[in-house]
């Protein structure tokens, strides 16, 4: 079984060499958790396309579908996974077995809805999972984690473990209210969390920027914390068309206004990231693996 894992690892590394890389190799995987206050705001679609832009920029990027309630990242890529996150609990299955290659050199660890087994690990399963997740940390520059919407126990654990978090919302009052509630709770649990917000489905630039600025101002005024507006994405028919085709909108419509806004957003993030360097907390995998060990 070790020979098989080594063979898979060599194949994955050979494939990775074909992906254009930046001149800078990150010292460790930098983890970004993407969340939302409620479902239906386009969180998973943003996660996929933002991850693709990072990969397109030359960073080895893995998108991790950790929405245990409604895992559907694979659907947006018209992907039929051979295995999913759940299969890492099976003896002999490696993270290289589970990872799938997506567009622009992006890698995906597909999720599976309703995986209660992850909450009830045996000691042996926990140790095996530890070893496999370490492999993922060593493989990637960026790990983008698509968490479940709202204040679920599983989502909060993943967000608080990440180096940074992005909250996706829309201009709708209910989405803003729920998003603010998530922000408030996150800061009560980890006041040093680096948090961005993205306004999705904005009618125009004015609505997108104004909504984001209002949210950031409210957080500053009432919570005395800083949230940065990463940007906004317009409400555009190309997103709907891409979903129907089961393809990322930035791949289907590279010249669309929504893709151009996403590119600007990604450039802004990478510009700030390169300035501050590879900083963060103790690291997503270390935090998560310690949590797994405590449960087993």
C-alpha positions in Angstrom: 0.0 0.0 0.0 2.9 2.3 0.7 4.3 1.7 -2.8 0.9 2.6 -4.2 0.8 5.9 -2.2 4.3 6.7 -3.3 3.4 6.1 -6.9 0.3 8.3 -6.6 2.4 11.1 -5.0 5.0 11.0 -7.8 2.2 11.2 -10.4 0.6 14.2 -8.6 4.0 16.0 -8.3 4.7 15.4 -12.0 1.3 16.9 -12.9 1.9 19.8 -10.6 5.2 20.7 -12.4 3.1 21.5 -15.5 1.2 24.2 -13.6 2.8 27.7 -13.8 4.2 28.8 -10.5 5.1 32.1 -9.0 8.8 32.7 -8.1 7.9 32.5 -4.5 7.1 29.2 -2.8 5.1 29.6 0.4 6.7 28.1 3.5 3.5 26.4 4.4 0.0 26.1 3.1 -2.0 29.3 3.8 -5.6 28.6 4.6 -8.6 30.7 3.8 -12.1 29.7 5.0 -15.1 31.0 3.1 -18.4 31.3 4.9 -21.7 33.1 4.8 -24.5 34.0 7.2 -27.1 32.1 5.2 -27.4 29.7 2.3 -28.1 30.8 -1.2 -25.8 33.8 -1.4 -23.3 32.2 -3.9 -20.7 31.2 -1.4 -19.6 28.0 -3.1 -19.6 29.6 -6.6 -17.4 32.4 -5.3 -15.1 29.9 -3.5 -14.6 27.9 -6.7 -13.9 30.8 -9.0 -11.6 32.7 -6.5 -9.6 29.4 -6.0 -9.3 29.2 -9.8 -7.9 32.7 -10.0 -5.3 31.9 -7.3 -4.3 28.8 -9.3 -4.2 30.8 -12.5 -1.9 33.2 -10.8 0.6 30.4 -10.3 -0.1 29.3 -6.8 -0.6 25.6 -6.1 -4.2 25.8 -4.9 -6.5 23.1 -3.4 -10.2 23.8 -2.8 -11.5 21.8 0.1 -15.2 21.1 0.1 -16.0 21.1 3.8 -19.7 21.9 3.6 -20.8 18.7 5.3 -24.5 19.6 4.9 -24.6 20.4 1.2 -21.3 19.5 -0.5 -21.7 20.4 -4.2 -18.4 21.8 -5.4 -18.0 18.9 -7.8 -21.3 19.7 -9.4 -20.1 23.2 -10.4 -17.2 21.6 -12.2 -19.2 18.8 -13.8 -17.0 16.4 -11.9 -17.8 12.9 -10.9 -15.4 12.2 -8.1 -13.9 8.8 -7.8 -13.7 9.3 -4.1 -14.6 12.0 -1.6 -13.5 13.4 1.8 -15.4 10.5 3.4 -13.1 7.9 1.7 -10.1 9.2 3.7 -11.6 7.3 6.6 -11.1 4.0 4.6 -7.8 2.1 5.2 -5.3 2.6 2.4 -7.0 5.6 0.7 -4.6 8.5 0.4 -5.3 12.2 -0.1 -3.7 11.8 -3.6 -6.5 9.3 -4.3 -9.1 11.8 -3.3 -7.8 14.9 -4.9 -9.2 15.7 -8.4 -7.7 17.9 -11.0 -9.9 20.8 -12.0 -9.6 23.8 -14.4 -6.5 26.1 -14.5 -4.5 23.6 -12.5 -6.8 23.8 -9.5 -7.1 20.8 -7.3 -10.2 19.8 -5.4 -10.9 17.6 -2.4 -14.6 16.8 -3.0 -16.9 16.7 -0.1 -19.8 14.5 0.8 -23.0 15.7 2.4 -24.1 14.4 5.8 -20.8 12.9 6.9 -21.4 12.1 10.5 -18.5 9.6 10.5 -16.1 12.6 10.7 -17.5 13.4 14.1 -17.1 9.8 15.4 -13.6 8.7 14.6 -11.8 5.8 16.1 -8.2 6.4 17.3 -6.9 4.5 14.3 -9.0 6.5 11.9 -7.9 9.7 13.5 -4.2 9.0 13.2 -4.5 7.9 9.6 -6.5 11.1 8.8 -3.7 13.1 10.5 -1.1 11.6 8.2 -3.2 12.2 5.1 -4.0 15.9 5.9 -0.3 16.6 6.6 0.3 15.5 3.0 -2.2 18.1 1.8 -0.6 20.8 3.8 2.8 19.9 2.3 1.3 19.9 -1.3 -0.4 23.2 -1.5 0.4 26.9 -1.3 -3.3 27.8 -0.7 -6.0 25.7 0.8 -9.4 27.3 0.3 -12.1 25.8 2.5 -15.7 26.0 1.5 -17.5 25.8 4.9 -21.2 25.4 5.6 -23.4 28.5 5.9 -24.3 29.9 9.3 -23.1 29.2 12.8 -22.8 25.4 12.7 -20.3 23.8 15.0 -18.4 22.2 12.2 -18.1 25.4 10.2 -17.0 27.5 13.2 -14.2 25.1 14.0 -12.9 25.3 10.4 -13.2 29.1 10.2 -11.5 29.7 13.6 -8.7 27.3 12.5 -8.0 29.2 9.3 -5.4 31.9 8.7 -8.0 34.1 7.2 -11.7 34.1 6.5 -13.9 35.6 3.8 -17.6 36.2 4.4 -19.8 36.2 1.3 -23.1 38.1 1.5 -25.5 39.9 -0.8 -27.2 43.3 -0.5 -30.4 41.7 0.8 -31.2 42.8 4.4 -31.6 39.2 5.7 -28.2 38.2 4.2 -26.5 41.3 5.8 -28.1 40.7 9.2 -27.1 37.0 9.2 -23.6 37.9 8.0 -23.1 40.5 10.7 -24.2 37.9 13.3 -21.5 35.5 12.0 -18.9 38.2 12.1 -19.9 39.2 15.7 -19.6 35.6 16.9 -16.3 35.0 15.2 -14.7 38.0 16.8 -15.9 36.8 20.3 -14.1 33.5 19.7 -11.0 34.9 18.0 -10.6 38.7 18.1 -7.4 38.6 16.0 -9.1 36.8 13.0 -8.3 38.4 9.7 -11.7 38.8 8.0 -12.7 40.0 4.6 -16.2 40.4 3.1 -17.4 40.0 -0.4 -20.7 41.5 -1.7 -22.2 39.2 -4.3 -25.0 39.9 -6.7 -24.8 43.6 -6.5 -27.1 45.5 -8.9 -24.3 47.9 -9.7 -21.0 49.3 -8.4 -22.7 51.8 -6.2 -24.8 49.1 -4.4 -21.9 46.7 -4.1 -19.4 49.2 -2.6 -22.0 51.0 -0.5 -23.2 47.7 1.0 -19.7 46.6 1.8 -18.7 49.9 3.3 -21.8 50.0 5.5 -21.1 46.5 6.9 -17.4 47.3 7.6 -18.5 50.6 9.3 -21.0 48.8 11.5 -18.4 46.2 12.6 -16.0 49.0 13.4 -18.5 51.1 15.3 -20.3 48.4 17.3 -17.7 45.6 17.6 -14.5 47.8 17.4 -13.0 45.4 15.0 -11.8 45.7 11.4 -13.3 43.9 8.4 -12.0 44.6 5.0 -14.1 44.8 1.9 -12.4 42.6 -0.7 -14.8 43.7 -3.4 -18.1 43.1 -5.0 -19.4 40.9 -7.8 -22.3 42.1 -10.1 -25.5 40.2 -10.5 -25.0 38.9 -14.0 -26.7 36.4 -16.2 -23.3 34.8 -17.1 -23.1 33.3 -13.6 -26.5 31.5 -14.1 -25.5 30.3 -17.5 -22.2 28.9 -16.2 -24.0 27.1 -13.4 -26.4 25.5 -15.9 -23.4 24.3 -17.9 -21.8 23.1 -14.6 -18.7 25.1 -15.3 -17.0 27.9 -13.4 -18.2 31.3 -14.7 -14.6 32.6 -14.9 -13.8 29.7 -17.3 -16.9 29.9 -19.4 -17.0 33.7 -19.7 -13.4 35.1 -19.2 -14.4 38.5 -20.5 -17.6 38.9 -18.5 -18.0 41.8 -16.1 -18.3 39.4 -13.2 -15.0 37.7 -14.1 -13.2 41.0 -14.5 -14.4 42.1 -11.0 -13.2 38.7 -9.6 -9.8 39.2 -11.2 -9.5 42.6 -9.6 -10.5 41.2 -6.3 -7.9 38.4 -6.6 -5.1 40.9 -7.5 -6.0 43.0 -4.5 -5.8 40.0 -2.2 -2.5 38.8 -3.6 -1.0 42.3 -3.4 -1.8 42.5 0.3 -0.8 38.9 0.9 2.7 39.4 -0.7 3.2 42.6 1.4 2.5 41.0 4.7 4.1 37.7 3.8 3.1 34.2 4.9 1.8 35.1 8.3 -1.1 33.6 10.2 -2.0 31.7 13.3 -0.7 28.3 14.2 -2.0 26.9 10.9 -5.2 25.3 9.8 -3.9 21.7 9.6 -2.2 21.9 13.0 -5.3 23.3 14.7 -7.6 20.8 12.9 -5.3 17.8 13.5 -5.1 18.6 17.2 -8.8 18.8 17.4 -9.1 15.4 15.7 -6.6 13.9 18.2 -8.6 15.3 21.1 -11.7 13.5 19.8 -10.1 10.1 19.4 
